[in-house]
Amino acid sequence: MAAAMRVAAAGARLSVIASGLRTAIRSLCSQPVSVNERIENKRRAALLGGGQHRIDAQHKRGKLTARERISLLLDPGSFVESDMFVEHRCADFGMAADKNKFPGDSVVTGRGRINGRLVYIFSQRNVMASGVIPQISLIMGPCAGGAVYSPALTDFTFMVKDTSYLFITGPEVVKSVTNEDVTQEELGGAKTHTTMSGVAHRAFENDVDALCNLREFFNYLPLSSQDQAPIRECHDPSDRLVPELDTIVPLESTKAYDMLDIIHSIVDERDFFEIMPNYAKNIVVGFARMNGRTVGIVGNQPKVASGCLDINSSVKGARFVRFCDAFNIPLITFVDVPGFLPGTAQEYGGIIRHGAKLLYAFAEATVPKVTVITRKAYGGAYDVMSSKHLLGDTNYAWPTAEIAVMGAKGAVEIIFKGHADVDAAQREYIEKFANPFPAAVRGFVDDIIQPSSTRARICCDLDVLASKKVQRPWRKHANIPL
C-alpha cells in the first residue's frame, strides 16, 4: 500500500513537471520574432568582426582574418565556437558606445579537429596545462606587453615573417627610455626571435604557409600526457638498409659533414620537422617517425662550431628533451661532440649551469632513449648527450666513433709533454683510444654497428622499448638548474 502511494505521488510530480515543461515550451515558441532576429543579427555581426572594411584592410596586408585562419587550420565543418556574444564591460574613454563593442570581444574561441583529432583554439591556462596537453602559439600579428608571456609559457611558438611581432615594450617606449632607434621588425620580428633570442621556434612565409605547417606539426604530437606517441601507417620498411651512411663520416676527424643528412636517411620517408632550425645551429632537434611512430631527434651538428655544446644549444636541447619526455615521445640522439665551447664569454655566461640543464633533461627522461655515436664523443659533453651514464637504454657506436676524455692531439700534449717523439706518441694514443673499442670493453656502448644498419636497429629497439615503464619516488617537483 505504502509503495503504491509513493508511486502515485511520484507520478503526480512527473505530471506537474511535464505540465510546467509544456507551458515553458509554449512560452518560448510564442516569443516575439524580433528576439530571434536580434540573435541572427548579433551572429552576423560576430562573423564580420570589425566590419567588412577591416576585413578588406587585413587582406590588403596579405593577412587572413581570425575566422579564415581557423577555417584553414581545422577540418571543414568541425569548429564549434564558444562565447560568440560576449562583449567587453569597459566604460572609460568612450568604450561604452555601441560602435566600440563587437560580439566576441574581438576574440574567437572554441574547439575543432585537425585530421580528426580534437583541439581547442585560444585557451590561456598555460601553467596548469603545461605537461598535461601540448600547447602551441602561432603569432600572426602584433603581441606586446604582458600578453607576450602567454606564448612564452607554451611549448612551441611559431611566427609569420614580416607581419608578426613579439616585444615587452614597443619601439616608441624604447626610444623614450633608452634613446635607441629600432623598428618593430628589428625589436621583435620573426627573424629576431628565431635567430637571436630563441623565443620563437620557427617562422613561416605567410598565414597560409603557417597554418598548413601547423596542421602537419600537430600530427606528430599526442593529445595529452596520458597518450602514447602517435603511430601511423608506414610504407618505409623498418629493416631498410642505408648504404650511403657507411661512407658519410669523413676519414679526417677535422672535416665537417651534415648531421641532417644522417637524420633524413634514417627516418621514415626522409620526413623531419626541425625545431628552431635557425637558432643554436650547433645542435639539431625536431620530430620524425620511425616505423610510423613519432620520435624526437637530437643531434650535434659538425657543420657549425664543430658540434660543440654552448649555452644556447644546451638550453635548446634541454627544452626539447623535456617536452618529449612529458609527452611519451621516444628520444633518438646522434652524437658527434668534441666538448663544450671554451672561452670567457661562455664561462661568464654560466655554461656550467646551462650545460647542466641538458644533462638533467636526459637523466630525468623516462621515455625510450636510443643513442648513436657517429664520431667524436669527448669528455663531459659525451656524458651529457644521453650516454649510458645517464641511463640510456641502447647506446651504439659506429666504427668511426671516438669515445675519450679529449681528442688525441690535446691528450698527447698533456701526457707526453716534453717527449722526444710527440708524433709517435700521438699515433700510439690514436691506435689505442681513437676508436670505439675501449668504450665497448667497459660497457659504455652496447654494440659497434655498421652505419647502414642503423635504421633497422633503432626500429627494432623502439619496438622492444615500447612497454618501458619507470617508477620514480614521489616528489612535489624537481629542481632543474634554471
C-alpha positions in Angstrom: 0.0 0.0 0.0 2.8 2.4 1.0 4.7 1.5 -2.2 1.7 2.2 -4.3 1.2 5.6 -2.6 4.9 6.5 -3.3 4.5 5.5 -7.0 1.3 7.6 -7.2 2.9 10.6 -5.6 5.9 10.3 -8.0 3.5 10.1 -10.9 1.7 13.2 -9.8 5.1 15.1 -9.5 6.0 13.9 -13.0 2.7 15.1 -14.3 3.2 18.6 -12.7 6.8 18.8 -14.2 5.5 17.7 -17.6 2.8 20.3 -17.5 5.2 23.0 -16.5 7.6 22.0 -19.3 4.8 22.2 -21.9 3.9 25.7 -20.6 7.6 26.8 -20.8 7.9 25.5 -24.4 4.7 27.3 -25.4 6.1 30.5 -23.8 9.5 30.1 -25.7 7.7 29.4 -29.0 5.5 32.5 -28.6 8.4 34.9 -28.1 8.4 37.9 -30.5 10.2 37.3 -33.8 12.4 40.3 -33.0 14.4 38.3 -30.4 15.3 35.7 -33.0 16.1 38.5 -35.4 18.4 40.1 -32.8 20.2 36.8 -32.3 20.8 36.4 -36.0 21.9 40.0 -36.3 24.4 39.6 -33.5 25.6 36.3 -35.1 26.1 38.0 -38.4 27.9 40.9 -36.7 30.2 38.5 -34.9 31.1 36.7 -38.1 32.0 40.1 -39.7 34.3 41.0 -36.7 35.2 44.7 -37.0 33.3 45.0 -40.3 34.0 44.5 -44.0 36.3 47.5 -44.3 38.6 46.0 -41.6 38.5 42.6 -43.3 39.5 44.2 -46.6 42.3 46.1 -44.8 43.6 42.8 -43.4 43.5 41.2 -46.8 45.4 44.1 -48.3 48.2 43.5 -45.8 48.4 39.9 -47.1 46.9 38.5 -43.9 43.8 36.4 -43.2 41.1 37.2 -40.6 40.9 35.2 -37.4 38.0 33.2 -38.7 39.7 32.5 -42.0 42.7 31.2 -40.1 40.6 28.9 -38.0 38.8 27.6 -41.1 42.1 26.8 -42.8 43.6 25.2 -39.7 40.7 23.0 -38.7 38.9 20.2 -40.6 36.0 21.5 -42.6 32.8 22.0 -40.5 34.5 20.9 -37.3 34.7 24.3 -35.5 32.3 24.8 -32.6 32.5 28.4 -31.3 32.2 29.4 -27.6 31.1 32.8 -26.2 30.3 34.4 -29.6 28.1 37.0 -27.9 30.5 38.2 -25.2 31.2 41.9 -25.1 33.6 44.0 -23.0 32.4 45.9 -20.0 34.8 48.9 -20.1 33.0 52.3 -19.9 36.0 54.6 -19.9 37.3 56.7 -22.8 34.1 56.3 -24.8 34.3 52.5 -24.9 30.7 52.1 -23.8 29.5 53.3 -27.2 27.9 50.7 -29.3 30.4 51.4 -32.2 33.2 50.2 -29.9 31.6 46.9 -28.9 31.9 43.8 -31.0 30.4 40.4 -30.4 33.0 38.0 -29.1 35.1 41.0 -27.8 37.5 40.7 -30.8 38.5 37.1 -29.7 37.4 33.9 -31.4 37.4 30.8 -29.2 36.2 27.2 -29.5 37.1 23.7 -30.4 37.5 21.7 -33.6 39.5 18.9 -35.1 42.8 18.6 -37.1 42.8 15.4 -39.1 40.0 14.1 -36.9 41.9 14.9 -33.6 40.4 17.2 -31.0 42.0 20.7 -30.4 41.0 23.8 -28.6 41.6 27.2 -30.1 42.8 30.1 -27.8 43.0 28.7 -24.3 45.3 30.6 -21.9 45.6 28.4 -18.8 49.2 27.9 -19.7 50.8 26.9 -16.4 48.1 24.5 -15.3 48.1 22.8 -18.7 51.9 22.6 -19.0 53.0 19.0 -19.3 49.3 17.9 -19.5 48.5 18.8 -23.0 50.8 20.2 -25.8 50.4 24.0 -26.1 51.2 25.8 -29.4 51.2 29.5 -30.0 51.0 30.9 -33.6 51.8 34.6 -33.6 50.2 36.2 -36.7 50.2 39.9 -35.8 51.5 42.2 -33.0 51.7 40.9 -29.5 53.1 43.3 -26.9 53.3 43.9 -23.1 52.1 41.3 -20.7 50.4 39.4 -23.5 53.7 38.1 -24.7 54.0 35.8 -21.6 51.1 33.6 -22.8 53.0 32.4 -25.8 56.2 32.3 -23.8 54.7 29.8 -21.5 53.5 27.4 -24.3 55.6 24.6 -25.6 56.1 25.9 -29.1 55.8 29.4 -30.6 55.6 30.0 -34.3 55.6 33.3 -36.1 54.8 34.7 -39.6 57.5 36.6 -41.3 57.1 40.4 -41.7 53.6 40.5 -40.1 54.1 39.2 -36.5 55.9 40.9 -33.6 56.6 40.0 -30.0 58.0 42.5 -27.6 57.6 43.7 -24.0 57.8 47.4 -25.0 57.4 48.8 -28.4 59.8 51.0 -30.4 58.4 54.3 -29.1 58.9 53.3 -25.5 62.4 52.0 -26.2 63.2 55.3 -27.9 61.9 57.4 -24.9 63.7 55.3 -22.3 67.0 54.3 -23.9 67.1 56.6 -26.9 67.6 53.7 -29.2 66.1 53.9 -32.7 64.7 50.5 -33.6 61.9 49.2 -35.9 59.2 46.7 -34.9 60.8 44.1 -37.1 64.3 44.6 -35.5 62.9 44.7 -32.0 60.6 41.7 -32.1 60.1 40.4 -35.6 60.2 36.8 -36.7 63.9 36.9 -37.7 64.9 38.4 -34.3 63.1 35.7 -32.3 64.1 32.7 -34.5 67.8 33.6 -34.9 68.8 35.7 -31.9 66.6 35.5 -28.9 65.3 31.9 -29.3 61.8 33.0 -28.2 60.2 31.5 -31.3 60.7 28.1 -32.7 60.1 28.6 -36.4 58.9 31.3 -38.8 56.7 30.8 -41.9 56.3 32.9 -45.1 52.6 33.9 -44.7 49.4 33.0 -43.0 48.5 30.1 -45.3 52.0 28.6 -45.0 52.0 28.9 -41.2 48.6 27.2 -40.8 49.4 24.4 -43.2 52.7 23.7 -41.4 50.8 23.8 -38.1 48.4 21.1 -39.3 51.4 19.0 -40.3 53.2 19.6 -37.0 50.2 18.7 -34.9 50.2 15.2 -36.4 53.4 14.4 -34.6 52.0 15.2 -31.1 49.9 13.1 -28.7 46.7 14.9 -27.4 47.8 14.7 -23.8 50.5 13.2 -21.4 48.2 10.2 -20.9 48.5 9.2 -24.6 51.4 7.4 -26.2 53.3 8.9 -29.1 51.2 8.8 -32.2 51.7 5.9 -34.6 50.5 6.0 -38.2 50.7 3.5 -41.2 54.3 3.4 -42.5 55.3 2.4 -46.1 59.0 2.8 -45.4 60.4 -0.7 -44.5 61.7 -0.7 -40.9 64.6 -3.0 -41.9 65.7 -0.8 -44.7 69.5 -0.6 -45.1 71.1 2.8 -45.8 74.4 2.1 -47.6 75.3 5.7 -48.1 75.8 6.0 -44.3 78.8 3.7 -44.4 80.9 6.5 -46.1 79.2 9.6 -44.8 81.7 10.4 -42.0 85.0 11.7 -43.4 88.2 9.9 -42.7 89.7 13.1 -41.4 88.4 13.8 -38.0 88.6 17.6 -38.5 86.4 17.6 -41.6 82.8 18.5 -41.2 79.7 16.7 -42.5 75.9 17.5 -42.2 74.1 15.6 -39.4 70.9 16.4 -41.2 71.9 14.0 -44.0 72.2 11.2 -41.5 68.8 12.1 -39.9 67.0 12.3 -43.2 68.5 9.0 -44.4 67.3 7.1 -41.3 63.8 8.4 -40.5 60.6 7.4 -42.3 60.4 8.8 -45.8 63.1 11.4 -45.1 60.5 13.5 -43.3 61.9 15.6 -40.5 60.2 18.6 -38.8 63.1 20.6 -37.4 62.5 22.8 -34.4 64.5 26.1 -34.1 66.5 25.5 -37.3 68.0 29.0 -37.3 68.9 29.2 -33.6 71.9 27.5 -31.9 72.6 25.6 -35.1 75.3 23.5 -33.5 72.6 21.2 -32.2 69.7 19.8 -34.3 66.3 19.0 -32.7 63.0 18.0 -34.2 60.3 15.4 -34.8 60.3 12.4 -37.2 58.9 9.0 -37.4 60.5 5.5 -37.1 58.3 2.7 -38.5 55.3 5.1 -38.1 56.0 6.1 -34.5 56.7 9.7 -33.6 60.2 10.2 -32.2 62.2 13.2 -31.0 65.6 13.6 -32.7 68.6 15.3 -31.0 71.9 15.6 -32.8 75.2 17.6 -32.7 75.8 19.5 -36.0 79.5 19.2 -37.0 79.0 21.9 -39.7 78.5 24.6 -37.0 81.2 25.2 -34.4 82.3 21.6 -34.9 79.2 20.5 -33.0 80.5 21.9 -29.7 77.8 22.4 -27.0 77.4 26.0 -25.7 74.9 27.9 -23.6 72.2 28.3 -26.3 72.5 24.8 -27.7 72.3 23.3 -24.2 69.1 25.2 -23.4 67.6 24.4 -26.8 68.3 20.7 -26.4 67.1 20.6 -22.8 63.8 22.2 -23.5 63.1 19.8 -26.4 64.1 16.7 -24.4 61.9 17.6 -21.5 58.9 18.2 -23.9 59.4 14.7 -25.4 59.7 13.1 -22.0 56.5 14.9 -20.8 54.5 13.5 -23.8 55.9 10.0 -24.1 57.9 10.6 -27.3 61.0 8.3 -27.6 64.3 10.1 -28.0 67.0 9.3 -30.6 70.3 11.0 -30.1 73.1 11.3 -32.7 76.4 12.2 -31.1 79.4 14.0 -32.6 80.6 16.4 -29.9 84.2 17.5 -29.3 83.3 19.2 -26.0 81.8 22.3 -24.5 82.7 25.5 -26.3 85.7 27.1 -24.3 86.2 30.8 -23.6 85.4 33.6 -21.1 82.1 34.5 -22.8 80.8 31.0 -22.1 82.1 30.8 -18.6 80.9 34.2 -17.6 77.5 33.4 -19.2 77.1 30.4 -17.0 77.9 27.4 -19.3 78.2 25.2 -16.3 74.7 25.9 -15.1 73.2 25.9 -18.6 75.0 22.8 -19.7 73.7 21.1 -16.6 70.2 21.6 -18.0 70.8 19.3 -20.9 72.4 16.7 -18.6 69.5 16.9 -16.2 66.9 16.6 -19.0 68.4 13.4 -20.4 68.9 11.9 -16.9 65.4 12.7 -15.9 63.8 11.4 -19.1 62.0 8.0 -18.7 61.0 7.5 -22.3 62.9 5.1 -24.5 66.3 6.5 -25.3 68.5 5.3 -28.1 71.9 6.9 -28.7 74.2 6.6 -31.8 77.8 7.9 -31.6 78.8 8.7 -35.1 82.3 10.2 -34.5 83.6 12.3 -31.6 82.3 11.8 -28.0 84.7 13.7 -25.8 84.7 14.5 -22.1 81.8 15.9 -20.2 79.9 16.7 -23.5 79.8 13.0 -24.2 78.3 12.3 -20.9 75.6 15.0 -21.4 74.5 13.6 -24.8 72.3 10.8 -23.5 75.2 8.5 -22.6 74.9 5.2 -20.8 75.9 7.0 -17.7 72.6 9.0 -18.0 70.6 5.8 -18.2 70.4 5.5 -22.0 68.5 2.3 -22.9 70.5 1.4 -26.0 73.8 3.0 -27.0 75.5 2.3 -30.2 78.8 3.3 -31.8 79.8 3.5 -35.4 83.3 2.2 -36.4 84.3 5.9 -36.8 83.4 6.7 -33.1 86.0 8.0 -30.7 84.9 8.0 -27.1 87.5 9.6 -24.9 88.3 12.4 -22.4 89.5 14.6 -25.2 91.0 14.5 -28.7 94.3 12.7 -29.4 96.3 15.9 -30.0 95.2 17.6 -26.8 95.7 14.5 -24.7 99.2 13.8 -26.1 100.3 17.4 -25.5 99.4 16.9 -21.8 100.5 13.3 -21.3 103.7 13.4 -23.3 104.7 17.0 -22.7 108.5 17.2 -23.5 108.5 13.8 -25.1 111.2 13.3 -27.7 108.9 12.0 -30.4 105.5 13.6 -29.9 104.2 12.4 -33.3 105.0 8.8 -32.5 103.2 9.2 -29.1 100.2 10.7 -30.8 100.0 7.8 -33.3 100.2 5.3 -30.3 97.4 7.2 -28.5 95.2 7.2 -31.6 95.7 3.5 -32.1 94.7 2.8 -28.5 91.9 5.2 -27.9 90.6 6.9 -31.1 88.2 4.0 -31.8 85.1 2.6 -30.1 86.7 -0.5 -28.5 87.8 1.0 -25.2 84.2 2.1 -24.5 82.7 -1.2 -25.7 85.1 -3.1 -23.4 83.8 -1.0 -20.4 80.1 -1.4 -21.4 79.7 2.2 -22.3 78.2 1.2 -25.7 76.1 -1.9 -26.3 77.4 -2.6 -29.8 79.5 -1.3 -32.6 77.3 -1.4 -35.6 77.6 -0.7 -39.4 76.1 2.7 -40.1 74.0 1.2 -42.9 72.1 -0.9 -40.3 71.3 2.0 -38.0 67.6 2.4 -39.1 66.9 -1.3 -38.7 68.5 -1.4 -35.3 66.7 1.6 -34.0 63.3 0.5 -35.2 63.8 -2.9 -33.6 64.9 -1.3 -30.3 61.8 1.0 -30.3 59.5 -2.0 -30.6 61.2 -3.7 -27.7 61.2 -0.5 -25.5 57.6 0.4 -26.3 56.5 -1.1 -23.0 59.2 0.6 -20.9 57.9 1.7 -17.5 59.9 3.6 -14.9 58.7 4.3 -11.4 60.3 7.3 -9.6 60.0 8.3 -5.9 57.2 10.8 -5.2 58.2 14.5 -5.1 56.5 17.8 -5.4 58.6 18.8 -8.3 62.3 18.5 -9.3 64.7 21.5 -9.1 66.3 21.7 -12.5 69.2 24.2 -12.6 67.3 27.1 -14.3 
